[in-house]
Amino acid sequence: MAAVTSLSFSAITQLSERKISLLSSTRSLLSNLDAFRVRTNFSIDSVSARASNSNLSSRFVVHCMSTGSVAPPVSETKLKFLTAYKRPIPSIYNTVLQELIVQQHLMRYKTTYSYDAVFALGFVTVYDQLMEGYPSDDDRETIFQAYIKALNEDPQLYRTDAQKLEDWARTQSSGTLVDFSSREGEIEGILKDIAERAGGKGSFSYSRFFAVGLFRLLELSNATETTILEKLCAALNIDKRSVDRDLDVYRNLLSKLVQAKELLKEFVAREKKKQEERSEPQKANEAVMK
């Protein structure tokens, strides 16, 4: 897969035998990504500073709210990302990353935006699945750092909170996952805070990344009962219909992404074989010349 870094998506589409299939897969992927777009009534002029609810203060809960009288333009966020990570990114990954950073910029600078760990878990899950199979593990993490910093947020906080929730979820059952409000603990405190804010006692902005975070919690706790998602949404004061819809879009997006990556992998293997076949006569001639 190391050869992938030198390829562009346009180069792939020049292959007539795969052109239609790959373009179709990519268009389908982008269509699903567009459906994954964050619902927002964002307006730059409306962005203003918000204070966190003093009644929800907790040493376990971190609020990173949109601040400042004027939000930066999307172009500035994209430029910060490209400036922080200057190496070329294969188009199959870069196309999706550029779409996601635009969506997350709009979400980040909504007046109702308030960072929470479930949202972080959802984004980390989406990012890691998107970048699975990337040619370099180091580059994959460097891109993550550049992406989050471009949004004026802390990439280490995202990773740390996501890991905490994952570790916690692995120790839970269906019953304890839903019954967080009756127990004490760091993660329980985070979930209680979300429930209070989503219930109207503070700033909360639902997003599809949040829905993915909920799904990841269920997945890690092996909560397979059909009613468990409904119960968890009720406990968190979240509309389950929105979560169901967003998870369907997310699953479809992943399916299309896998298809596009498989086409890319096939192309790389085929081109490598062709290069080897073309080099054999040259090597034979060089041997004769010697």
C-alpha positions as CSV (number, residue, x, y, z in Angstrom):
1,M,0.0,0.0,0.0
2,A,3.0,2.3,0.2
3,A,2.5,3.1,-3.5
4,V,-0.9,4.6,-2.9
5,T,0.6,7.9,-1.8
6,S,1.8,8.7,-5.3
7,L,-1.5,8.1,-6.9
8,S,-4.4,10.5,-7.5
9,F,-8.0,9.7,-8.0
10,S,-7.9,11.2,-11.5
11,A,-5.1,8.8,-12.4
12,I,-7.3,5.9,-11.4
13,T,-10.2,7.0,-13.6
14,Q,-8.0,7.0,-16.7
15,L,-8.1,3.2,-16.7
16,S,-10.9,2.4,-19.1
17,E,-11.6,-1.0,-17.6
18,R,-12.3,0.5,-14.1
19,K,-13.3,4.0,-15.0
20,I,-17.1,3.6,-14.8
21,S,-17.0,1.4,-11.7
22,L,-14.7,3.6,-9.7
23,L,-16.4,6.9,-10.6
24,S,-19.8,5.4,-9.8
25,S,-18.5,4.2,-6.4
26,T,-17.0,7.7,-5.7
27,R,-20.1,9.5,-6.6
28,S,-22.1,7.2,-4.4
29,L,-19.7,7.8,-1.6
30,L,-19.9,11.6,-1.9
31,S,-23.7,11.3,-2.1
32,N,-23.7,9.5,1.2
33,L,-21.2,11.9,2.7
34,D,-23.5,14.8,1.7
35,A,-26.3,13.0,3.5
36,F,-24.0,12.8,6.5
37,R,-23.7,16.6,6.5
38,V,-24.4,18.2,9.8
39,R,-27.9,19.8,10.2
40,T,-27.4,23.4,11.2
41,N,-28.8,26.9,11.0
42,F,-25.4,28.3,11.1
43,S,-24.9,32.0,10.5
44,I,-21.5,33.7,11.0
45,D,-23.1,36.9,12.2
46,S,-24.9,35.0,14.9
47,V,-21.9,33.5,16.5
48,S,-21.4,34.8,20.0
49,A,-19.7,33.8,23.3
50,R,-21.6,31.7,25.7
51,A,-20.9,31.0,29.3
52,S,-21.3,27.4,30.6
53,N,-24.1,26.7,33.0
54,S,-22.7,27.2,36.5
55,N,-25.1,24.6,37.9
56,L,-23.4,22.0,35.7
57,S,-19.9,22.5,36.9
58,S,-17.9,19.4,37.4
59,R,-14.3,18.5,37.5
60,F,-15.2,15.5,35.2
61,V,-16.8,17.6,32.4
62,V,-15.0,19.8,30.0
63,H,-17.0,22.4,27.9
64,C,-15.3,23.8,24.8
65,M,-17.9,26.3,23.6
66,S,-17.8,28.5,20.5
67,T,-16.3,31.8,21.6
68,G,-15.5,35.1,20.0
69,S,-17.8,37.6,18.2
70,V,-16.9,36.5,14.7
71,A,-16.3,33.0,13.5
72,P,-13.5,32.4,11.1
73,P,-14.5,31.6,7.5
74,V,-14.5,28.0,6.3
75,S,-11.6,28.9,3.9
76,E,-9.4,29.8,6.9
77,T,-10.0,26.5,8.7
78,K,-9.2,24.6,5.5
79,L,-6.1,26.7,5.0
80,K,-4.9,26.0,8.5
81,F,-5.3,22.2,7.9
82,L,-3.4,22.3,4.6
83,T,-0.7,24.5,6.1
84,A,-0.3,22.1,9.1
85,Y,-0.1,19.0,6.9
86,K,1.6,19.8,3.6
87,R,2.2,16.3,2.2
88,P,-0.2,15.1,-0.5
89,I,-3.1,12.9,0.7
90,P,-4.5,10.3,-1.7
91,S,-7.7,11.6,-3.2
92,I,-9.8,8.7,-1.9
93,Y,-9.1,10.0,1.6
94,N,-8.6,13.7,0.9
95,T,-12.0,14.2,-0.8
96,V,-13.9,12.9,2.2
97,L,-11.6,14.8,4.7
98,Q,-12.3,18.1,2.9
99,E,-16.0,17.5,3.1
100,L,-15.9,16.5,6.7
101,I,-13.8,19.5,7.8
102,V,-16.3,21.9,6.1
103,Q,-19.2,20.2,8.0
104,Q,-17.4,20.2,11.3
105,H,-16.4,23.9,10.9
106,L,-20.1,24.8,10.6
107,M,-20.9,22.7,13.6
108,R,-18.0,24.0,15.6
109,Y,-19.0,27.6,15.3
110,K,-22.7,27.3,16.0
111,T,-23.7,29.3,19.1
112,T,-25.1,26.2,20.7
113,Y,-22.0,24.1,20.2
114,S,-20.5,22.5,23.3
115,Y,-17.9,19.9,23.1
116,D,-18.6,16.6,24.8
117,A,-16.9,13.2,25.1
118,V,-19.6,11.2,23.2
119,F,-19.3,13.6,20.2
120,A,-15.5,13.1,20.4
121,L,-15.9,9.3,20.4
122,G,-18.1,9.6,17.4
123,F,-15.7,11.7,15.4
124,V,-12.7,9.6,16.4
125,T,-14.7,6.5,15.3
126,V,-15.6,8.0,11.9
127,Y,-12.0,9.3,11.4
128,D,-10.3,6.0,12.3
129,Q,-12.6,4.0,10.0
130,L,-12.2,6.5,7.2
131,M,-8.4,6.4,7.5
132,E,-8.2,2.6,8.0
133,G,-5.6,1.2,5.5
134,Y,-3.8,4.6,5.1
135,P,-0.3,4.0,3.9
136,S,1.4,5.4,7.0
137,D,0.2,5.1,10.6
138,D,2.3,8.2,11.6
139,D,0.8,10.3,8.8
140,R,-2.7,9.2,9.8
141,E,-2.2,10.5,13.3
142,T,-0.4,13.7,12.1
143,I,-3.4,14.4,9.8
144,F,-5.7,13.9,12.7
145,Q,-3.7,16.4,14.8
146,A,-3.8,19.0,11.9
147,Y,-7.5,18.5,11.3
148,I,-8.6,19.1,14.9
149,K,-6.2,22.0,15.5
150,A,-7.5,23.6,12.4
151,L,-10.8,23.8,14.2
152,N,-9.1,25.4,17.2
153,E,-9.7,22.4,19.4
154,D,-7.4,19.9,21.2
155,P,-6.7,16.7,19.4
156,Q,-5.3,15.1,22.5
157,L,-8.6,15.8,24.4
158,Y,-10.5,14.0,21.6
159,R,-8.3,11.0,21.8
160,T,-8.2,10.9,25.6
161,D,-12.0,11.2,26.0
162,A,-12.7,8.7,23.3
163,Q,-10.4,6.2,24.9
164,K,-12.0,6.8,28.3
165,L,-15.5,6.1,27.0
166,E,-14.3,3.0,25.1
167,D,-12.6,1.6,28.2
168,W,-15.7,2.4,30.3
169,A,-18.1,0.9,27.7
170,R,-16.2,-2.4,27.7
171,T,-17.0,-2.9,31.4
172,Q,-20.7,-2.2,31.0
173,S,-23.8,-4.3,30.4
174,S,-27.0,-3.2,28.8
175,G,-28.5,-2.5,32.2
176,T,-25.6,-0.4,33.6
177,L,-25.1,1.5,30.3
178,V,-28.6,2.8,30.5
179,D,-28.7,3.3,34.3
180,F,-25.8,5.8,34.4
181,S,-27.9,8.4,36.1
182,S,-28.1,6.4,39.3
183,R,-24.4,5.8,39.6
184,E,-21.3,7.9,40.3
185,G,-18.2,8.0,38.3
186,E,-16.3,10.1,35.7
187,I,-18.1,8.8,32.6
188,E,-21.4,8.7,34.5
189,G,-20.9,12.4,35.3
190,I,-20.2,13.2,31.6
191,L,-23.4,11.4,30.5
192,K,-25.5,13.1,33.2
193,D,-24.2,16.5,32.1
194,I,-25.2,15.6,28.5
195,A,-28.6,14.5,29.6
196,E,-29.2,17.8,31.5
197,R,-28.0,20.0,28.6
198,A,-30.0,18.0,26.0
199,G,-33.0,18.3,28.3
200,G,-32.9,22.1,28.0
201,K,-30.8,23.0,31.0
202,G,-27.8,24.2,29.0
203,S,-26.2,24.4,25.6
204,F,-26.4,21.2,23.5
205,S,-26.2,20.7,19.7
206,Y,-27.0,17.2,18.5
207,S,-25.0,16.0,15.5
208,R,-24.4,12.8,13.6
209,F,-21.0,12.4,15.2
210,F,-22.9,12.2,18.5
211,A,-25.1,9.4,17.1
212,V,-22.0,7.5,16.0
213,G,-20.6,7.9,19.5
214,L,-23.8,6.4,21.0
215,F,-23.5,3.5,18.5
216,R,-19.9,2.9,19.6
217,L,-20.9,2.7,23.2
218,L,-23.5,0.1,22.5
219,E,-21.1,-1.9,20.3
220,L,-18.4,-2.0,22.9
221,S,-20.8,-3.0,25.7
222,N,-22.2,-5.8,23.6
223,A,-25.7,-4.3,24.1
224,T,-27.6,-6.3,21.4
225,E,-31.1,-5.9,22.8
226,T,-33.4,-4.2,20.3
227,T,-34.7,-1.7,22.9
228,I,-31.4,-0.7,24.3
229,L,-30.8,2.2,22.0
230,E,-34.3,3.6,22.6
231,K,-33.7,3.4,26.4
232,L,-30.3,5.1,26.1
233,C,-31.7,7.9,24.0
234,A,-34.5,8.4,26.5
235,A,-32.0,8.6,29.4
236,L,-29.9,11.2,27.5
237,N,-33.0,13.2,26.3
238,I,-32.1,12.5,22.6
239,D,-34.5,12.0,19.8
240,K,-34.1,8.3,18.8
241,R,-35.6,8.9,15.3
242,S,-32.8,11.3,14.5
243,V,-30.2,8.8,15.8
244,D,-31.7,5.9,13.7
245,R,-31.7,8.0,10.6
246,D,-28.2,9.2,11.1
247,L,-26.8,5.7,11.8
248,D,-28.4,4.4,8.6
249,V,-26.6,7.1,6.7
250,Y,-23.3,6.3,8.5
251,R,-23.5,2.6,7.8
252,N,-24.2,3.3,4.1
253,L,-21.3,5.8,4.0
254,L,-18.9,3.1,5.4
255,S,-20.1,0.6,2.9
256,K,-19.4,2.9,-0.1
257,L,-16.0,3.8,1.4
258,V,-15.0,0.2,1.6
259,Q,-16.0,-0.3,-2.0
260,A,-13.9,2.7,-3.2
261,K,-10.9,1.5,-1.2
262,E,-11.1,-2.0,-2.7
263,L,-11.1,-0.5,-6.2
264,L,-8.1,1.6,-5.2
265,K,-6.3,-1.5,-3.8
266,E,-7.0,-3.5,-7.0
267,F,-5.7,-0.6,-9.1
268,V,-2.4,-0.4,-7.1
269,A,-1.9,-4.2,-7.4
270,R,-2.6,-4.2,-11.1
271,E,-0.3,-1.2,-11.9
272,K,2.5,-2.7,-9.8
273,K,2.2,-5.9,-11.9
274,K,2.3,-3.9,-15.1
275,Q,5.4,-2.0,-14.0
276,E,7.2,-5.3,-13.2
277,E,6.2,-6.8,-16.6
278,R,7.5,-3.7,-18.4
279,S,10.8,-3.7,-16.5
280,E,11.6,-7.4,-17.3
281,P,12.6,-6.8,-20.9
282,Q,14.7,-3.8,-19.9
283,K,16.5,-5.9,-17.2
284,A,17.1,-8.7,-19.8
285,N,18.6,-6.2,-22.2
286,E,20.9,-4.8,-19.5
287,A,22.0,-8.3,-18.7
288,V,22.9,-8.9,-22.4
289,M,24.8,-5.6,-22.6
290,K,26.9,-6.6,-19.6
